Structure formats: structure tokens, C-alpha cells
Amino acid sequence: MATVMSQVEDAFDEPEALSSPMPDGYRPSADEPFMNPRQQAYFRHKLLVWKDAIRREAQGTLSQLQVDSLREADLNDRASSEADWSLELRTRDRQRKLIAKIDAALRRIEDGEYGYCEVTGEPISLGRLEARPIATMTVEAQERHERAEKVSRDD
């Protein structure tokens, strides 16, 4: 448990400064050039806000872990608390991995590769990027990938 906690702490050490906020109401549109500077700024801001929210949640969890020790006298209560904290730490570990994906998406923005499918090179739909800003494949490429993965698992 201490190992997971230290990994979570390491992933959330220093908050990254958020860039200036996007103008109110701006949403990328298919009517403008794909991944123009404004769209890139929009998705960069969206990713940074998401990353910051995850970090704040994790800091709250870590603070709570430091304040609350398992003090329950009853063994059943203690076991229940340990199970709750174990689930919470697993969730934070998954979020640490999500931050790595967010960082990869931010690097793709900087490299000019964001928004394009890593398999086909085609643009990923704005709707998909809006729903899943860390997407690296078009819906079609993702479906093919998942079908191939399922087939290989079934063998």
C-alpha cells in the first residue's frame, strides 16, 4: 500500500500552470480548419484543466490518508475501512496512468500530431476528441483494434 501511495504522490507533485482560459462559449467547429491554433489551444486547455482536477482530487485523498489512520477498534470496521482505502488508492493509481495519457496528448499538440489517428493518419472527429481528448485513433480504427484484440484473446 505504501508503494502505491508514493507513486500517486510522485505523479501529483507539482501542478502545471494552466494557460489563459479560452473565450467563453468557444467550441471547435467543422467549419474551421482542422487543428488550427485555436482548436489546439482549446484542447490543450481542456487537457490541462482535466489534469489539474485529477491532481486536486489526489491531493485530497493523500491529505485524508495522512489525517485518518485506521483507528477502528472493531475488526469488521477496520477491514471495511481498509477495503475502502484500497479501492480509493487503486482509483488514484488509474488516474496517475490517465495523467500519463494526458501528458502524451499534450506532447502531441506540441508536435502537431494531436487530433490525427495514429493508425490511419486521418483526422479524429471533433466530437470524439471532445468526449475523449486523449483519443489516439478514429472510431473506426479503434473498433478494428478492439476486434483484433478480442480475436487474439479468444485464441
Disulfide bonds with the S-S distance in Angstrom:
none
